[in-house]
Amino acid sequence: MQTTSAAREQQPMAASTSHPKGLYVLFATEMWERFSYYGMRALLSLYMLKALLMNKEMSSLIYGNYTSLVYLTPLLGGYMADRYWGNRRSILVGGLLMAAGQFALFFSASMYGAGQTEVPQAQLLLFFLGLGCLIFGNGFFKPNISSMVGSLYPKGDTRIDAAYTIFYMGINLGAFMSPLVCGTLGDTGNPADFKWGFLAAGIGMLIGSLTFELLKHKYVITAEGAPLGGKPERTVEHSPVVPVQTAGPVRAETIARPTKSFASKLPMLIGLFVVVYAAIAWLMNRDWIGALVFSAMIVAPITILTDPTLTSREKQKIYVIFILSFFVIFFWGTFEQAGASLTFFADEQTDRTLGASVVPASYFQSANALFIIIFAPIFALLWTWMGKRGTEPSSPLKMSISLMLMAVGYLIIAFGVKGVDASTKVSMFWLITMYMVHTFAELCLSPIGLALVNKLAPARFASLLMAVWFLATAAGNKLAGVLSGLYPPGPGEFAKASKEGINLPAILNGTTQATADITAKLAELELTAHWPSFLGFQITSLYDFFMIFVGLSAVASLILFVLYKRLNTMMAEPVTAS
């Protein structure tokens, strides 16, 4: 899960050491929303595999599309809140949409019939309806509730850092509890029980929405007692970019007038987007959602850099944001395997026996949140200690370290499965250790991202540059789905083929030739007769699969390490003579 930034450029002022009660209302609301989101995510891939009878490639594709769109819709939610609805109405609409999405998944899962070999069309329609409601609901809810935290305090209040730390703990508390609760109810080994996990996620979302709705008028107010997040009273003609409300406070800079050249560039930019979108969709074999995400990642920077009002100094800082955004794609592309390929691994090839019981595969998605709760204060103390001694790494160097830690995490699990037969389960130690190292990686990257964009972005492009950062996260989640689709056939696929009298391992290894009838039967079963491959590298085992992430993360880390001093120079403010 992504962490939030507590950086705010303001002058400190004296303040009470206690926090307004509105903070705890927002804390509880966000905790239940994260409970709902991560509880559903813990079951999503397993539900697609075991109840909707999809193969791992299709499950990974849908997972990547879902999580990438979750990071695109906050642009719409922020725009609607700033221009029309305000935070309060947006949060209510978003919460109700997400609850509706969870209940749609509940009804979809309720249609599962024991031993079904074909999925009813209505079950699939309810599934996709549920995902759509969750995507748009998150867009309205997530950015607006996060932005309200800072508004509870007077400008310059020194309590703001602690407030975001408390709020951040609510996020991780919800993320920790939800896989345990929803996994216990839904991930029982019986596909008919998935509905109870989705029902729990829906109830959690309703509790969060009800908490906010009942208490907002009394407690979600400014220091002067005025209500927060009401409907905007007027249309503000700021920059013609999509306003984005971030997960943390941003600089309170406004733009006096829109950029005059934007309207004249709009037809050209639309035309460019259409061309780039068509080209990427063709290259990605008509993956329309992937094309949308990656096209936006290309066109948005061009939109900014072609503005004639940018100074050379501003362009330097913007280049830093773009370069780091590119590397962030690789971070999230490897980190977000948790809900896809690593869930497959936990389910099929991890020995989850603990005493007399078996740990549900979904439980492992609580590991990251638990490790963040444990280690986030330690990392904060570490950076403070190093900062006092002048040895704290710069933001680009921290990101390079983060990517290398991702490589180390996957190297650990790769060695855990090296030489292990597909039918053999390995100790859960390997998976838990990998999640711990990946948490260290997250703490080196995620908390500093939004703060860095806020610091470097020119005020008139702050919203669009923040959108670029979110787009990098969306692109990373999409990449995660694409890479997860390379997961090699394993026990599940072998058993499925064996029921039809097909020796799939022998066909994959080339010791048995697949006849035309066998090939047709495999296609009917949504199985492949060939090992997946990546850039010409054939993936014949889990060791090969995990080494892809080692290579991607390590190469990205080393390139960023080579560049970080140059990026530091581009970020630094020029020294002026006194």
Secondary structure, 3 states (H helix, E strand, C coil): CCCCCCCCCCCCECCCCCCCHHHHHHHHHHHHHHHHHHHHHHHHHHHHHHCCCCCHHHHHHHHHHHHHHHCCHHHHHHHHHHHHHHHHHHHHHHHHHHHHHHHHHHHHHHCCCCCCCCCCHHHHHHHHHHHHHHHHHHHHHHHHHHHHHHHCCCCCECCHHHHHHHHHHHHHHHHHHHHHHHHHHHCCCCHHHHHHHHHHHHHHHHHHHHHHHHHHHHHCECCCCCECCCCCCCCCCCCCCCCCCCCCCCCCCCCCCCCCCHHHHHHHHHHHHHHHHHHHHHHCCCCHHHHHHHHHHHHHHHHHHCCCCCCHHHHHHHHHHHHHHHHHHHHHHHHHHHHCHHHHHHHHHEECEECCEECCHHHHHHHHHHHHHHHHHHHHHHHHHHHHCCCCCCHHHHHHHHHHHHHHHHHHHHHHHCCCCCCCCEEHHHHHHHHHHHHHHHHHHHHHHHHHHHHHCCHHHHHHHHHHHHHHHHHHHHHHHHHHCCCCCCHHHHHHHHCCCCCHHHHHCCCCCCCHHHHHHHHHCCCCCCCCEECCEECCCHHHHHHHHHHHHHHHHHHHHHHHHHHHHHHCCCCCCC
